[in-house]
């Protein structure tokens, strides 16, 4: 994701493949989970578009809305300029980064990609673009960030000047990401304080529509009085809720019959907030296997105050795809994970200290000639383009029959 202070984001989610423990029964004082959490592909024939929301998502992405109230606003210079800039920036980023990600055919990553039905992307913020490119078959994607969820701008009620300001701010958020490949949380928070773009949802809308998806529905997620979760129809937020809270977007690729779900949670995933029994921990507590992806994660998973999240990733993931800013290499090696290295390892950028991994450096040196090429660039070294990724597969331990049988 990006550079952030000691706070976090994250979560866990649906399962990988068919192995799911999805408890529908709520325990004492525990609300039942929303049905969408099962991560089982939902099939419609075909899925139905929500015309109003789909049009609003398109308009926010600089694409024709197809909706009469908004289509009239597409003649304004501000929207035209934003649309043209969005097309150029997206085309360049897609050619340089997203296209090579989609085409990445490494034998080991190809297997991980094929087996990933549910993807956890902690510290990803609203970066739906990377998740969709690397794991296009995932039917459930969970994004986490410190940033507020926010609302889609009420474009029709804004003045022409207000719409121009909204597109300027949205362009700053989206185009900066398309330049460097990650978000800087404090810069985003400063921009959100201007209120024209007040959270992650408009940015997710930009990536979703530019990725070619249609919107079937949007629901708000909030903690209820029992510490469980409730879903409510999408509407603009009058005030920012207390974290954690989230949004669920149901979407699909036109021509396909599989309905996909994207979650975004605004949350603090440091140990003090993400603890056993907390609403967010309980929300994900019933899930078994998934894939986890982390990039530009501020090295937070190196520290003890993020050990709950680190443990959750190691306990529940079948695959972990990450750069060196995520779970330290030693945790995979001591537990017998099968590790494949890609790209090149370099000393962390000067913004981060005491996080160099000498064992990972040695692994890259030992694997010289064996570390596989990485056909795209992203992350903190976007200028020098010295990138690394590690793919870890959970060890396959032999089955042991229960004693006495």
C-alpha positions in Angstrom: 0.0 0.0 0.0 1.9 3.0 1.2 3.8 4.7 4.0 1.8 5.0 7.1 2.3 5.7 10.8 1.9 3.0 13.4 -1.6 2.2 12.5 -3.0 -0.4 10.2 -5.5 -1.9 8.3 -6.4 -5.2 7.3 -8.4 -8.1 7.7 -9.3 -11.6 6.7 -11.7 -13.1 4.6 -13.2 -15.8 2.6 -11.4 -18.9 1.8 -9.2 -20.4 -0.7 -10.7 -22.9 -3.0 -13.3 -25.1 -1.4 -11.9 -25.4 2.1 -14.1 -23.1 4.0 -15.3 -23.2 7.6 -18.2 -20.7 7.2 -20.3 -20.8 10.4 -23.8 -19.6 9.8 -24.8 -20.1 13.4 -24.0 -17.1 15.7 -22.6 -17.8 19.1 -23.7 -16.2 22.3 -23.9 -12.4 21.8 -22.6 -12.9 18.2 -24.5 -11.7 15.1 -24.6 -13.9 12.1 -22.2 -12.8 9.3 -23.5 -11.3 6.1 -24.2 -14.0 3.5 -21.6 -12.6 1.1 -18.8 -13.7 3.4 -19.0 -17.3 2.3 -16.8 -16.5 -0.7 -18.6 -19.2 -2.7 -19.0 -17.9 -6.2 -22.6 -16.6 -6.5 -24.1 -17.3 -10.0 -26.7 -15.1 -11.5 -28.1 -15.5 -15.0 -26.7 -13.0 -15.7 -25.9 -10.7 -12.7 -28.1 -7.6 -12.7 -26.6 -4.1 -13.0 -27.7 -1.4 -10.6 -28.1 1.3 -13.2 -27.9 4.3 -10.8 -24.8 3.1 -8.9 -23.1 1.7 -12.0 -23.6 5.1 -13.8 -22.2 7.0 -10.8 -19.2 4.7 -10.6 -18.6 5.2 -14.3 -18.9 9.0 -14.1 -16.4 9.0 -11.2 -14.0 7.1 -13.4 -14.2 9.5 -16.3 -16.3 7.1 -18.4 -19.7 7.7 -19.9 -22.4 7.1 -17.3 -25.3 6.1 -19.6 -27.6 7.9 -17.1 -29.5 11.0 -18.2 -28.9 13.2 -15.1 -25.1 12.6 -15.2 -24.7 12.4 -19.0 -25.6 16.1 -19.3 -22.6 16.9 -17.0 -20.2 15.1 -19.2 -20.2 18.2 -21.5 -18.5 20.2 -18.8 -14.8 21.0 -19.3 -13.8 19.6 -15.9 -15.2 16.2 -16.6 -13.8 16.2 -20.1 -10.3 17.1 -18.9 -10.5 14.5 -16.1 -11.7 11.8 -18.5 -8.9 12.5 -21.0 -6.3 12.5 -18.3 -7.7 9.3 -16.7 -7.6 7.6 -20.1 -4.0 8.5 -20.7 -2.7 7.7 -17.2 -4.6 4.4 -17.1 -3.4 3.4 -20.5 0.2 4.0 -19.6 -0.1 2.2 -16.2 -1.9 -0.7 -17.7 0.8 -1.1 -20.4 3.7 -0.8 -18.0 2.3 -2.6 -14.9 -1.1 -4.1 -15.0 -0.8 -5.8 -18.4 2.5 -7.6 -17.4 0.8 -8.6 -14.1 -2.1 -10.2 -15.9 0.3 -11.9 -18.3 2.6 -13.2 -15.6 2.8 -16.9 -16.3 5.4 -18.2 -13.8 4.7 -21.8 -13.1 4.4 -21.5 -9.3 2.6 -18.2 -9.3 0.2 -19.5 -12.0 -0.8 -22.4 -9.7 -1.3 -20.0 -6.7 -3.4 -17.7 -8.9 -5.5 -20.6 -10.2 -6.2 -21.7 -6.6 -7.1 -18.3 -5.2 -10.8 -17.8 -4.8 -10.4 -15.4 -1.9 -7.7 -12.7 -1.5 -6.7 -10.7 1.5 -4.9 -7.5 0.7 -3.9 -5.8 4.0 -2.3 -2.4 3.8 -3.8 -2.2 0.3 -6.1 0.7 0.9 -8.2 1.3 -2.2 -5.7 -0.4 -4.5 -8.2 -2.6 -6.2 -6.3 -2.4 -9.5 -3.3 -4.5 -8.4 -5.6 -7.1 -6.8 -7.6 -7.6 -10.0 -4.6 -7.8 -12.2 -2.7 -10.3 -10.1 -5.7 -12.4 -9.0 -8.3 -12.0 -11.7 -10.1 -15.3 -10.7 -10.6 -14.3 -7.1 -14.4 -14.0 -6.4 -13.8 -12.2 -3.1 -11.2 -9.5 -2.4 -10.8 -7.8 0.9 -9.0 -4.4 1.0 -8.0 -2.8 4.2 -6.8 0.7 5.0 -6.7 3.4 7.6 -8.4 5.7 5.2 -12.2 6.4 5.7 -14.7 4.6 3.4 -16.3 7.9 2.4 -19.1 8.4 -0.1 -19.4 8.9 -3.9 -19.6 12.6 -4.6 -23.1 13.9 -5.1 -22.2 15.3 -8.5 -25.6 16.5 -9.4 -26.0 18.7 -6.4 -22.5 20.2 -6.6 -21.9 23.4 -8.4 -19.8 23.3 -11.6 -16.9 24.7 -9.5 -17.5 22.0 -6.9 -17.5 19.3 -9.5 -14.2 20.7 -10.9 -12.7 20.6 -7.4 -13.9 17.0 -6.9 -12.3 15.8 -10.2 -9.1 17.7 -9.3 -8.8 15.8 -6.0 -9.8 12.5 -7.4 -7.3 12.9 -10.2 -4.6 13.6 -7.6 -5.4 10.4 -5.7 -5.7 8.1 -8.7 -3.0 9.6 -10.9 -0.4 9.7 -8.2 -1.0 6.0 -7.6 -0.8 5.3 -11.3 2.6 7.0 -11.2 4.2 5.2 -8.3 2.0 2.2 -7.7 1.2 2.8 -4.0 -0.6 5.4 -1.8 0.9 7.6 0.8 -1.7 7.6 3.6 -0.9 10.9 5.2 -1.1 12.6 1.8 -4.5 10.9 1.2 -5.8 12.0 4.7 -4.8 15.6 3.9 -6.7 15.5 0.7 -9.8 13.8 2.3 -9.9 16.7 4.8 -10.9 19.0 1.9 -14.2 17.0 1.8 -14.7 17.0 -2.0 -13.4 13.4 -2.0 -13.9 12.1 1.5 -12.6 8.5 1.4 -11.6 5.5 -0.4 -14.8 4.6 -2.2 -14.5 7.0 -5.2 -10.9 5.7 -5.8 -12.2 2.1 -5.7 -14.9 3.1 -8.1 -12.3 4.5 -10.5 -10.3 1.3 -10.5 -13.3 -0.9 -10.7 -14.8 0.8 -13.8 -11.4 1.3 -15.5 -10.9 -2.5 -14.9 -14.1 -3.1 -16.9 -16.5 -4.2 -14.2 -20.2 -3.5 -13.8 -21.7 -2.7 -10.4 -24.5 -4.9 -9.1 -24.9 -3.4 -5.6 -23.2 -1.5 -2.8 -23.8 -2.1 1.0 -22.5 -0.4 4.1 -21.0 -2.5 6.9 -21.0 -1.4 10.5 -20.6 -3.0 13.9 -23.9 -3.6 15.6 -24.8 -3.4 19.3 -23.8 -7.0 20.0 -20.3 -6.6 18.5 -21.4 -8.4 15.3 -21.9 -6.9 11.8 -24.9 -5.5 10.0 -25.3 -4.5 6.3 -27.4 -1.6 5.2 -28.2 -0.1 1.7 -25.7 2.4 0.4 -26.4 6.0 1.2 -24.2 9.0 1.7 -22.8 9.1 5.3 -23.8 12.1 7.3 -20.7 11.7 9.5 -17.7 9.4 9.6 -18.3 6.3 11.8 -15.9 5.0 14.3 -13.5 2.3 13.0 -13.8 -0.5 12.1 -16.5 -0.1 9.4 -16.7 -0.9 5.7 -18.4 -1.2 2.4 -19.2 -4.2 0.2 -19.4 -3.9 -3.6 -20.9 -6.7 -5.7 -19.7 -6.6 -9.2 -19.1 -8.7 -12.3 -17.5 -8.6 -15.7 -20.1 -8.1 -18.5 -20.5 -11.4 -20.3 -19.6 -13.5 -17.2 -22.1 -15.1 -14.8 -19.9 -15.0 -11.6 -20.8 -12.3 -9.1 -17.7 -11.0 -7.3 -17.5 -9.2 -4.0 -15.0 -6.5 -3.0 -14.8 -5.4 0.6 -13.1 -2.3 1.9 -12.6 -1.9 5.6 -11.5 1.3 7.3 -9.7 -0.1 10.4 -6.8 -0.1 12.7 -5.2 -3.5 12.7 -2.5 -2.9 15.3 -2.7 -5.4 18.2 -4.4 -2.9 20.5 -7.4 -2.8 18.1 -7.3 -6.1 16.3 -7.5 -8.5 19.2 -9.3 -11.7 19.9 -13.0 -10.9 20.5 -13.0 -7.6 18.7 -15.6 -7.2 16.0 -13.2 -7.3 13.1 -11.4 -10.3 14.5 -14.7 -12.1 15.0 -15.8 -11.2 11.5 -13.0 -13.2 10.0 -12.6 -15.8 12.7 -14.4 -18.6 10.9 -12.4 -18.6 7.7 -9.8 -21.2 6.8 -7.6 -20.8 3.8 -7.0 -17.8 1.4 -4.2 -16.1 -0.4 -2.6 -13.0 1.1 -0.9 -10.3 -0.9 1.1 -7.4 0.6 3.2 -4.7 -1.0 4.5 -1.3 0.3 3.3 -2.3 3.7 5.6 0.0 5.7 7.3 -3.0 7.3 4.6 -3.0 10.0 4.5 -6.8 10.0 8.1 -6.8 11.2 7.1 -5.4 14.6 5.6 -7.0 17.7 2.6 -4.6 17.8 1.3 -6.2 14.6 1.9 -9.8 15.7 -1.8 -10.7 15.7 -2.2 -9.9 12.0 1.1 -11.6 11.2 0.0 -14.7 13.1 -3.3 -14.7 11.3 -1.6 -14.5 7.9 0.7 -17.4 8.8 -2.1 -19.5 10.3 -4.7 -19.1 7.6 -3.0 -18.5 4.3 -2.4 -21.2 1.8 -0.2 -18.8 -0.3 1.4 -15.5 0.6 2.7 -13.2 -2.2 4.6 -10.2 -0.8 7.5 -7.9 -1.1 10.0 -7.5 1.7 7.8 -4.9 3.6 5.5 -7.7 4.8 6.1 -10.8 6.9 9.8 -11.3 7.6 11.4 -14.1 5.6 12.5 -16.0 8.7 8.9 -16.8 9.7 8.4 -18.7 6.5 11.7 -20.6 6.6 11.4 -21.8 10.2 8.0 -23.1 9.5 8.9 -25.0 6.4 7.0 -23.0 3.8 8.1 -23.5 0.2 9.5 -20.1 -0.9 10.1 -18.9 -4.5 12.0 -15.6 -5.0 11.4 -13.1 -7.7 13.3 -10.0 -8.8 16.2 -8.5 -6.7 16.6 -7.6 -3.0 17.9 -4.2 -2.1 18.4 -2.3 1.2 15.2 -0.7 2.3 14.7 2.9 1.3 15.9 5.5 3.8 12.4 6.2 5.2 12.6 2.9 7.1 15.3 1.8 9.5 16.2 -1.5 11.2 14.2 -3.6 8.8 16.9 -4.9 6.5 16.7 -8.7 6.3 20.2 -10.2 6.0 18.8 -13.7 5.7 16.6 -12.7 2.8 19.5 -11.0 1.2 21.6 -14.2 1.6 18.7 -16.2 0.1 18.7 -14.0 -3.0 22.5 -14.3 -3.2 22.4 -18.1 -2.8 19.7 -18.3 -5.4 21.6 -16.2 -7.8 20.7 -17.4 -11.2 17.6 -19.1 -9.7 15.7 -16.1 -8.4 13.1 -15.7 -11.2 12.6 -12.5 -13.1 9.8 -10.1 -12.2 8.2 -8.6 -15.3 6.8 -5.5 -13.7 7.7 -2.8 -11.2 5.9 -1.4 -8.2 6.5 -0.4 -4.6 8.8 2.0 -2.8 11.6 1.6 -5.4 9.5 2.7 -8.3 12.2 5.2 -9.4 15.1 2.7 -9.4 12.9 -0.3 -10.3 14.7 -2.7 -8.1 11.8 -4.8 -6.9 11.4 -8.1 -5.1 8.5 -10.5 -4.5 8.4 -13.6 -2.5 5.8 -16.4 -3.0 5.4 -18.7 0.0 3.3 -21.8 -0.1 2.1 -23.4 3.1 4.0 -26.7 3.8 2.2 -29.9 2.9 2.3 -31.9 6.0 1.4 -35.6 5.8 -1.9 -36.6 7.3 -1.8 -38.2 10.8 -4.6 -40.4 11.8 -6.1 -39.7 15.3 -4.8 -41.8 18.1 -6.9 -44.9 18.7 -8.3 -45.2 15.2 
